[in-house]
């Protein structure tokens, strides 16, 4: 069977490295080019030594080389791991080149640039003009498990924190189990802050430490509220306090809320399991989830407790896979009619 050509944008960051790793093992995809305007012509293995066995000769391409390549392809999937504020214009340039060449192209964006329904909503959070506002209506943003039918040609995947919080909270809202005021504590690994070191991610600062940052003011909070409302039709309030954990990859969130009716833990777990029945990447269990259960995988493990008046739902994901690269590939599988688990079914190593 002919493999679908894939072009990856923003090729030198952690998320891009995960995209490349997933594409290498995907049965229906073939990597055609990786964009890096800062390192065109440099070996991909120079940035990702662990990928040298699967990409021994691959080099980064310029935008000009990629737009030229597009004219030679019948179709292409474009996965963008470019940063916020850069991705919108970059994706627009690539899609415009594909349209001019008569090439069928679908984009899967991992940045925040196409997550909001309007340029003004995006600009209110990110304090910069949107790079391609005319493209926004062509994108849908949702967690794959929360949207059965895709009605737009392109997809924006929610952020890593947003993915975990939405998986835990949307069932509670949609099933009308809780009051629409939620309290969220989230802990993320250092890879969530990207490849460039900063005071918050530098290893000596973060090792053996644990601390909150941007409490009740994190930029994912408006995104979570907007996506939860789009999925559940309920305007909920999310009080979100993120924390930096002393590990590299993974996210653990705890979502708490008051119940609308008195239920206990067994009934709550049954409701969550029923909600995610048939969703291969979400596992609901009575065992409290741990980050190592999912690190390096596309799975989300979830559990919950209820005491009759309030509820706590715990969810763990890998921030780079389920919360970013894996979620984008999962959307790609859905969009092109592949099995949703193609290239993504490997379990976590367990001892990372």
ZAVO-223437 format. One record per residue (C-alpha): residue number from 1; residue in one letter; x, y, z. Coordinates in Angstrom, 3 decimals, decimal comma. Example, Ala and Ser with C-alpha at 12.3 -4.5 7.8 and 13.67 -1.06 7.14 Angstrom:
// residues 2
+-----+-----+----------+----------+----------+
!   n ! res !        X !        Y !        Z !
+-----+-----+----------+----------+----------+
!   1 !   a !   12,300 !   -4,500 !    7,800 !
!   2 !   s !   13,670 !   -1,060 !    7,140 !
+-----+-----+----------+----------+----------+
//
This chain:
// residues 352
+-----+-----+----------+----------+----------+
!   n ! res !        X !        Y !        Z !
+-----+-----+----------+----------+----------+
!   1 !   x !    0,000 !    0,000 !    0,000 !
!   2 !   x !    1,279 !    3,484 !   -0,859 !
!   3 !   x !    2,271 !    5,408 !    2,242 !
!   4 !   x !    0,986 !    8,900 !    2,946 !
!   5 !   x !    3,716 !   11,556 !    2,535 !
!   6 !   x !    4,342 !   13,551 !    5,720 !
!   7 !   x !    6,024 !   16,925 !    6,130 !
!   8 !   x !    7,038 !   18,042 !    9,631 !
!   9 !   x !    7,390 !   21,743 !   10,453 !
!  10 !   x !    9,463 !   23,190 !   13,285 !
!  11 !   x !   11,803 !   20,257 !   13,333 !
!  12 !   x !   14,331 !   20,737 !   16,166 !
!  13 !   x !   12,220 !   20,838 !   19,355 !
!  14 !   x !   11,238 !   18,027 !   21,709 !
!  15 !   x !    7,742 !   17,682 !   20,225 !
!  16 !   x !    9,124 !   17,542 !   16,692 !
!  17 !   x !   11,492 !   14,787 !   17,792 !
!  18 !   x !    8,525 !   12,810 !   19,089 !
!  19 !   x !    6,648 !   13,365 !   15,827 !
!  20 !   x !    9,634 !   12,011 !   13,891 !
!  21 !   x !    9,872 !    8,996 !   16,186 !
!  22 !   x !    6,186 !    8,175 !   15,779 !
!  23 !   x !    6,215 !    8,640 !   11,998 !
!  24 !   x !    9,214 !    6,295 !   11,704 !
!  25 !   x !    7,186 !    3,418 !   13,191 !
!  26 !   x !    3,861 !    4,216 !   11,530 !
!  27 !   x !    2,665 !    1,594 !    9,024 !
!  28 !   x !    0,938 !    4,108 !    6,719 !
!  29 !   x !    3,225 !    7,161 !    6,784 !
!  30 !   x !    6,408 !    8,116 !    4,963 !
!  31 !   x !    8,441 !   11,114 !    6,098 !
!  32 !   x !    9,310 !   13,346 !    3,153 !
!  33 !   x !   10,840 !   16,428 !    4,766 !
!  34 !   x !   11,502 !   18,174 !    8,064 !
!  35 !   x !   11,561 !   21,966 !    8,151 !
!  36 !   x !   14,134 !   23,889 !   10,145 !
!  37 !   x !   14,816 !   27,419 !    8,948 !
!  38 !   x !   17,638 !   27,674 !   11,479 !
!  39 !   x !   19,422 !   24,458 !   10,450 !
!  40 !   x !   18,715 !   23,700 !    6,751 !
!  41 !   x !   21,073 !   21,065 !    5,413 !
!  42 !   x !   22,105 !   19,882 !    8,879 !
!  43 !   x !   21,598 !   16,186 !    9,737 !
!  44 !   x !   18,451 !   15,425 !   11,724 !
!  45 !   x !   20,569 !   13,014 !   13,775 !
!  46 !   x !   22,664 !   15,972 !   14,965 !
!  47 !   x !   19,633 !   17,277 !   16,863 !
!  48 !   x !   18,165 !   13,854 !   17,682 !
!  49 !   x !   20,957 !   11,321 !   18,110 !
!  50 !   x !   18,472 !    8,678 !   19,277 !
!  51 !   x !   16,756 !    8,852 !   15,848 !
!  52 !   x !   19,955 !    8,183 !   13,876 !
!  53 !   x !   19,101 !    4,470 !   13,344 !
!  54 !   x !   15,869 !    5,364 !   11,509 !
!  55 !   x !   16,984 !    8,625 !    9,862 !
!  56 !   x !   20,725 !    8,138 !    9,209 !
!  57 !   x !   20,878 !   10,388 !    6,126 !
!  58 !   x !   17,939 !   12,757 !    6,588 !
!  59 !   x !   18,728 !   16,476 !    6,694 !
!  60 !   x !   16,592 !   19,456 !    7,642 !
!  61 !   x !   14,979 !   21,364 !    4,773 !
!  62 !   x !   14,286 !   25,055 !    4,232 !
!  63 !   x !   10,784 !   26,402 !    3,647 !
!  64 !   x !   11,665 !   26,979 !   -0,016 !
!  65 !   x !   12,721 !   23,359 !   -0,423 !
!  66 !   x !    9,509 !   22,132 !    1,173 !
!  67 !   x !    7,225 !   24,296 !   -0,956 !
!  68 !   x !    9,107 !   23,039 !   -4,024 !
!  69 !   x !    8,710 !   19,443 !   -2,854 !
!  70 !   x !    4,958 !   19,894 !   -2,400 !
!  71 !   x !    4,525 !   20,388 !   -6,141 !
!  72 !   x !    5,830 !   16,852 !   -6,716 !
!  73 !   x !    3,457 !   15,104 !   -4,309 !
!  74 !   x !   -0,129 !   13,990 !   -4,959 !
!  75 !   x !   -1,061 !   14,774 !   -1,354 !
!  76 !   x !    0,606 !   15,416 !    1,980 !
!  77 !   x !   -0,072 !   15,487 !    5,702 !
!  78 !   x !    1,567 !   18,464 !    7,396 !
!  79 !   x !    2,343 !   18,101 !   11,104 !
!  80 !   x !    3,442 !   21,352 !   12,681 !
!  81 !   x !    5,506 !   21,408 !   15,856 !
!  82 !   x !    6,479 !   25,044 !   15,310 !
!  83 !   x !    6,214 !   27,407 !   18,313 !
!  84 !   x !    3,213 !   29,536 !   19,235 !
!  85 !   x !    3,221 !   32,737 !   17,227 !
!  86 !   x !    5,245 !   31,170 !   14,419 !
!  87 !   x !    3,094 !   28,206 !   13,440 !
!  88 !   x !    0,070 !   30,083 !   12,034 !
!  89 !   x !    1,940 !   31,937 !    9,288 !
!  90 !   x !    4,196 !   28,966 !    8,564 !
!  91 !   x !    1,267 !   26,594 !    8,137 !
!  92 !   x !   -0,524 !   29,167 !    5,998 !
!  93 !   x !    2,533 !   29,463 !    3,734 !
!  94 !   x !    2,759 !   25,696 !    3,289 !
!  95 !   x !   -0,971 !   25,229 !    2,706 !
!  96 !   x !   -1,004 !   28,134 !    0,240 !
!  97 !   x !    1,870 !   26,529 !   -1,673 !
!  98 !   x !   -0,003 !   23,220 !   -1,728 !
!  99 !   x !   -3,171 !   24,896 !   -2,965 !
! 100 !   x !   -1,260 !   26,700 !   -5,717 !
! 101 !   x !    0,264 !   23,383 !   -6,819 !
! 102 !   x !   -3,063 !   21,542 !   -6,738 !
! 103 !   x !   -1,837 !   19,271 !   -3,918 !
! 104 !   x !   -4,275 !   17,889 !   -1,342 !
! 105 !   x !   -2,812 !   18,814 !    2,055 !
! 106 !   x !   -4,186 !   18,578 !    5,578 !
! 107 !   x !   -2,514 !   20,254 !    8,548 !
! 108 !   x !   -2,262 !   19,048 !   12,152 !
! 109 !   x !   -1,024 !   21,840 !   14,404 !
! 110 !   x !    0,409 !   21,235 !   17,878 !
! 111 !   x !    0,875 !   24,916 !   18,751 !
! 112 !   x !   -1,777 !   27,202 !   20,242 !
! 113 !   x !   -2,192 !   29,231 !   17,050 !
! 114 !   x !   -5,346 !   27,527 !   15,784 !
! 115 !   x !   -6,911 !   26,410 !   19,074 !
! 116 !   x !   -9,178 !   29,432 !   19,486 !
! 117 !   x !  -12,343 !   30,137 !   17,490 !
! 118 !   x !  -11,315 !   33,704 !   16,664 !
! 119 !   x !   -8,182 !   35,784 !   16,265 !
! 120 !   x !   -9,331 !   38,118 !   19,045 !
! 121 !   x !   -9,656 !   35,225 !   21,520 !
! 122 !   x !   -6,158 !   34,069 !   20,639 !
! 123 !   x !   -4,722 !   37,574 !   20,830 !
! 124 !   x !   -6,299 !   38,171 !   24,254 !
! 125 !   x !   -4,303 !   35,256 !   25,688 !
! 126 !   x !   -1,045 !   35,417 !   23,720 !
! 127 !   x !   -0,784 !   39,225 !   23,414 !
! 128 !   x !    0,241 !   39,137 !   19,748 !
! 129 !   x !   -1,541 !   39,394 !   16,407 !
! 130 !   x !   -2,599 !   36,113 !   14,847 !
! 131 !   x !   -0,411 !   35,124 !   11,899 !
! 132 !   x !   -3,167 !   33,915 !    9,555 !
! 133 !   x !   -6,667 !   34,722 !   10,858 !
! 134 !   x !   -8,371 !   33,732 !    7,592 !
! 135 !   x !   -7,292 !   30,114 !    8,198 !
! 136 !   x !   -8,916 !   29,822 !   11,640 !
! 137 !   x !  -12,336 !   28,576 !   10,381 !
! 138 !   x !  -10,544 !   25,729 !    8,578 !
! 139 !   x !   -9,348 !   24,247 !   11,892 !
! 140 !   x !  -11,109 !   22,236 !   14,567 !
! 141 !   x !   -9,627 !   21,949 !   18,053 !
! 142 !   x !  -10,625 !   19,097 !   20,373 !
! 143 !   x !   -9,277 !   16,076 !   22,173 !
! 144 !   x !   -9,778 !   13,164 !   19,712 !
! 145 !   x !  -11,875 !   11,215 !   22,221 !
! 146 !   x !  -14,358 !   14,096 !   22,484 !
! 147 !   x !  -15,256 !   14,605 !   18,827 !
! 148 !   x !  -16,708 !   11,834 !   16,693 !
! 149 !   x !  -16,805 !   13,617 !   13,323 !
! 150 !   x !  -14,261 !   16,046 !   11,917 !
! 151 !   x !  -15,944 !   18,773 !    9,850 !
! 152 !   x !  -12,882 !   20,823 !    8,844 !
! 153 !   x !   -9,853 !   19,926 !    6,707 !
! 154 !   x !   -7,321 !   20,810 !    9,414 !
! 155 !   x !   -6,940 !   20,121 !   13,145 !
! 156 !   x !   -5,391 !   21,905 !   16,110 !
! 157 !   x !   -4,518 !   19,618 !   19,000 !
! 158 !   x !   -5,130 !   21,018 !   22,520 !
! 159 !   x !   -2,156 !   21,738 !   24,766 !
! 160 !   x !   -0,682 !   19,071 !   27,007 !
! 161 !   x !   -2,196 !   20,356 !   30,260 !
! 162 !   x !   -5,472 !   21,006 !   28,440 !
! 163 !   x !   -5,575 !   17,439 !   27,101 !
! 164 !   x !   -5,260 !   15,908 !   30,568 !
! 165 !   x !   -7,712 !   18,320 !   32,199 !
! 166 !   x !  -10,310 !   17,917 !   29,445 !
! 167 !   x !  -10,113 !   14,118 !   29,558 !
! 168 !   x !  -10,801 !   14,259 !   33,292 !
! 169 !   x !  -13,415 !   17,012 !   33,370 !
! 170 !   x !  -15,534 !   16,806 !   30,205 !
! 171 !   x !  -17,315 !   13,579 !   31,239 !
! 172 !   x !  -18,246 !   15,155 !   34,574 !
! 173 !   x !  -19,741 !   18,174 !   32,816 !
! 174 !   x !  -21,367 !   16,376 !   29,917 !
! 175 !   x !  -23,028 !   13,804 !   32,186 !
! 176 !   x !  -24,223 !   16,640 !   34,460 !
! 177 !   x !  -22,551 !   15,056 !   37,479 !
! 178 !   x !  -20,972 !   18,213 !   38,938 !
! 179 !   x !  -21,446 !   21,891 !   39,608 !
! 180 !   x !  -19,652 !   23,868 !   36,863 !
! 181 !   x !  -16,862 !   25,157 !   39,102 !
! 182 !   x !  -13,759 !   22,995 !   38,971 !
! 183 !   x !  -10,470 !   23,116 !   40,868 !
! 184 !   x !   -7,480 !   21,689 !   39,050 !
! 185 !   x !   -3,975 !   20,883 !   40,252 !
! 186 !   x !   -1,546 !   19,836 !   37,536 !
! 187 !   x !    2,080 !   18,705 !   37,637 !
! 188 !   x !    4,219 !   18,636 !   34,492 !
! 189 !   x !    7,651 !   17,396 !   33,561 !
! 190 !   x !   10,422 !   19,691 !   32,384 !
! 191 !   x !   10,087 !   18,797 !   28,684 !
! 192 !   x !    6,794 !   20,697 !   28,666 !
! 193 !   x !    8,742 !   23,951 !   28,660 !
! 194 !   x !   10,631 !   23,162 !   25,475 !
! 195 !   x !   14,220 !   22,554 !   24,515 !
! 196 !   x !   15,699 !   25,964 !   25,321 !
! 197 !   x !   16,830 !   26,063 !   28,981 !
! 198 !   x !   15,275 !   28,615 !   31,307 !
! 199 !   x !   15,339 !   29,286 !   35,031 !
! 200 !   x !   12,246 !   27,137 !   35,508 !
! 201 !   x !   13,494 !   24,139 !   33,537 !
! 202 !   x !   17,258 !   24,162 !   34,183 !
! 203 !   x !   18,047 !   20,791 !   35,798 !
! 204 !   x !   19,871 !   22,037 !   38,933 !
! 205 !   x !   16,912 !   24,283 !   39,721 !
! 206 !   x !   14,264 !   21,640 !   39,122 !
! 207 !   x !   15,946 !   18,480 !   40,409 !
! 208 !   x !   14,476 !   17,243 !   43,715 !
! 209 !   x !   12,196 !   20,284 !   43,853 !
! 210 !   x !    8,472 !   20,909 !   43,428 !
! 211 !   x !    6,753 !   24,267 !   43,013 !
! 212 !   x !    3,716 !   26,035 !   41,594 !
! 213 !   x !    3,845 !   28,617 !   38,821 !
! 214 !   x !    1,296 !   30,993 !   37,298 !
! 215 !   x !   -1,404 !   29,956 !   39,815 !
! 216 !   x !   -4,893 !   30,858 !   38,583 !
! 217 !   x !   -3,273 !   32,635 !   35,628 !
! 218 !   x !   -1,891 !   29,918 !   33,346 !
! 219 !   x !   -2,466 !   30,497 !   29,627 !
! 220 !   x !   -4,024 !   27,047 !   29,205 !
! 221 !   x !   -6,927 !   27,917 !   31,531 !
! 222 !   x !   -8,916 !   29,966 !   28,960 !
! 223 !   x !   -8,251 !   27,257 !   26,361 !
! 224 !   x !   -9,517 !   24,556 !   28,731 !
! 225 !   x !  -12,678 !   26,510 !   29,508 !
! 226 !   x !  -13,385 !   27,234 !   25,830 !
! 227 !   x !  -12,864 !   23,632 !   24,716 !
! 228 !   x !  -14,853 !   22,229 !   27,629 !
! 229 !   x !  -17,755 !   24,494 !   26,689 !
! 230 !   x !  -17,531 !   23,526 !   23,002 !
! 231 !   x !  -17,663 !   19,846 !   23,936 !
! 232 !   x !  -20,146 !   19,856 !   26,803 !
! 233 !   x !  -22,194 !   23,019 !   26,063 !
! 234 !   x !  -21,557 !   24,093 !   29,669 !
! 235 !   x !  -19,739 !   27,295 !   30,598 !
! 236 !   x !  -17,614 !   25,995 !   33,453 !
! 237 !   x !  -15,142 !   27,834 !   35,657 !
! 238 !   x !  -11,682 !   26,260 !   35,866 !
! 239 !   x !   -9,437 !   27,286 !   38,758 !
! 240 !   x !   -6,095 !   25,923 !   37,620 !
! 241 !   x !   -2,822 !   25,777 !   39,567 !
! 242 !   x !    0,049 !   24,196 !   37,592 !
! 243 !   x !    3,227 !   22,843 !   39,183 !
! 244 !   x !    6,698 !   21,927 !   37,956 !
! 245 !   x !    7,686 !   18,370 !   38,803 !
! 246 !   x !   11,224 !   16,975 !   39,136 !
! 247 !   x !   10,908 !   14,619 !   36,151 !
! 248 !   x !   11,378 !   15,031 !   32,404 !
! 249 !   x !    8,129 !   13,850 !   30,863 !
! 250 !   x !    4,566 !   13,288 !   31,945 !
! 251 !   x !    1,599 !   15,161 !   33,418 !
! 252 !   x !   -0,551 !   14,371 !   36,447 !
! 253 !   x !   -3,747 !   16,352 !   36,998 !
! 254 !   x !   -6,322 !   16,189 !   39,758 !
! 255 !   x !   -9,731 !   17,719 !   38,999 !
! 256 !   x !  -12,060 !   18,380 !   41,930 !
! 257 !   x !  -15,679 !   19,571 !   41,979 !
! 258 !   x !  -18,931 !   19,382 !   43,942 !
! 259 !   x !  -21,407 !   16,717 !   42,873 !
! 260 !   x !  -24,936 !   17,569 !   41,771 !
! 261 !   x !  -26,238 !   14,335 !   43,288 !
! 262 !   x !  -24,928 !   11,900 !   45,857 !
! 263 !   x !  -22,831 !    9,209 !   44,202 !
! 264 !   x !  -19,989 !    7,066 !   45,444 !
! 265 !   x !  -16,778 !    5,883 !   43,853 !
! 266 !   x !  -18,007 !    2,650 !   42,158 !
! 267 !   x !  -20,813 !    4,478 !   40,325 !
! 268 !   x !  -18,487 !    7,290 !   39,311 !
! 269 !   x !  -15,912 !    4,881 !   37,873 !
! 270 !   x !  -18,669 !    3,084 !   35,998 !
! 271 !   x !  -19,859 !    6,379 !   34,484 !
! 272 !   x !  -16,335 !    7,315 !   33,377 !
! 273 !   x !  -15,683 !    3,861 !   31,931 !
! 274 !   x !  -18,938 !    3,997 !   29,988 !
! 275 !   x !  -18,112 !    7,475 !   28,672 !
! 276 !   x !  -14,764 !    6,295 !   27,299 !
! 277 !   x !  -15,903 !    2,863 !   26,136 !
! 278 !   x !  -14,484 !    2,208 !   22,664 !
! 279 !   x !  -11,776 !    4,866 !   23,119 !
! 280 !   x !   -8,587 !    2,791 !   22,907 !
! 281 !   x !   -6,210 !    5,265 !   24,511 !
! 282 !   x !   -8,186 !    6,060 !   27,683 !
! 283 !   x !   -8,070 !    3,535 !   30,498 !
! 284 !   x !  -10,330 !    4,005 !   33,519 !
! 285 !   x !   -9,376 !    1,935 !   36,557 !
! 286 !   x !   -9,907 !    1,806 !   40,299 !
! 287 !   x !   -6,121 !    1,928 !   40,712 !
! 288 !   x !   -4,762 !    5,456 !   41,129 !
! 289 !   x !   -2,714 !    6,299 !   38,018 !
! 290 !   x !    0,995 !    7,064 !   37,993 !
! 291 !   x !    3,024 !    9,037 !   35,484 !
! 292 !   x !    5,305 !    6,060 !   34,766 !
! 293 !   x !    2,237 !    4,085 !   33,653 !
! 294 !   x !    1,997 !    6,295 !   30,562 !
! 295 !   x !    5,334 !    8,106 !   30,055 !
! 296 !   x !    6,476 !    7,803 !   26,410 !
! 297 !   x !    3,086 !    6,417 !   25,318 !
! 298 !   x !   -0,149 !    7,774 !   23,820 !
! 299 !   x !   -2,293 !    6,430 !   26,642 !
! 300 !   x !   -4,222 !    8,306 !   29,314 !
! 301 !   x !   -4,823 !    6,478 !   32,600 !
! 302 !   x !   -7,598 !    7,773 !   34,807 !
! 303 !   x !   -9,210 !    7,044 !   38,140 !
! 304 !   x !  -11,610 !    8,829 !   40,464 !
! 305 !   x !  -13,086 !    8,916 !   43,930 !
! 306 !   x !  -16,374 !   10,341 !   45,209 !
! 307 !   x !  -17,671 !   10,710 !   48,746 !
! 308 !   x !  -21,272 !   11,617 !   48,010 !
! 309 !   x !  -20,754 !   15,375 !   47,907 !
! 310 !   x !  -17,512 !   15,945 !   45,990 !
! 311 !   x !  -15,390 !   14,219 !   43,384 !
! 312 !   x !  -11,709 !   14,009 !   42,482 !
! 313 !   x !  -10,589 !   12,671 !   39,107 !
! 314 !   x !   -6,916 !   11,881 !   38,529 !
! 315 !   x !   -5,535 !   11,642 !   34,993 !
! 316 !   x !   -1,986 !   11,017 !   33,746 !
! 317 !   x !   -0,622 !   11,436 !   30,231 !
! 318 !   x !    2,728 !   11,885 !   28,538 !
! 319 !   x !    2,997 !   15,590 !   27,706 !
! 320 !   x !    5,055 !   15,022 !   24,541 !
! 321 !   x !    2,974 !   12,142 !   23,147 !
! 322 !   x !   -0,710 !   12,130 !   24,140 !
! 323 !   x !   -0,476 !   15,845 !   24,937 !
! 324 !   x !    1,271 !   16,784 !   21,689 !
! 325 !   x !    2,867 !   14,596 !   18,980 !
! 326 !   x !    0,818 !   11,468 !   19,634 !
! 327 !   x !   -2,424 !   13,414 !   19,767 !
! 328 !   x !   -1,608 !   14,966 !   16,393 !
! 329 !   x !   -0,854 !   11,555 !   14,860 !
! 330 !   x !   -4,060 !   10,200 !   16,394 !
! 331 !   x !   -5,959 !   13,004 !   14,646 !
! 332 !   x !   -4,094 !   12,251 !   11,420 !
! 333 !   x !   -5,179 !    8,603 !   11,666 !
! 334 !   x !   -8,786 !    9,689 !   12,125 !
! 335 !   x !   -8,662 !   12,229 !    9,295 !
! 336 !   x !   -7,242 !    9,787 !    6,754 !
! 337 !   x !   -9,330 !    6,785 !    7,753 !
! 338 !   x !   -6,491 !    4,745 !    9,265 !
! 339 !   x !   -7,033 !    2,682 !   12,388 !
! 340 !   x !   -6,931 !    5,218 !   15,215 !
! 341 !   x !   -4,210 !    3,249 !   17,001 !
! 342 !   x !   -1,885 !    2,943 !   13,976 !
! 343 !   x !    1,671 !    3,696 !   15,042 !
! 344 !   x !    0,542 !    4,581 !   18,565 !
! 345 !   x !   -0,355 !    1,365 !   20,354 !
! 346 !   x !    2,975 !    0,679 !   22,098 !
! 347 !   x !    2,608 !    0,770 !   25,898 !
! 348 !   x !    4,790 !    2,847 !   28,174 !
! 349 !   x !    8,230 !    1,401 !   28,986 !
! 350 !   x !    7,317 !    1,511 !   32,668 !
! 351 !   x !   10,814 !    2,205 !   34,039 !
! 352 !   x !   11,769 !    5,460 !   32,358 !
+-----+-----+----------+----------+----------+
//
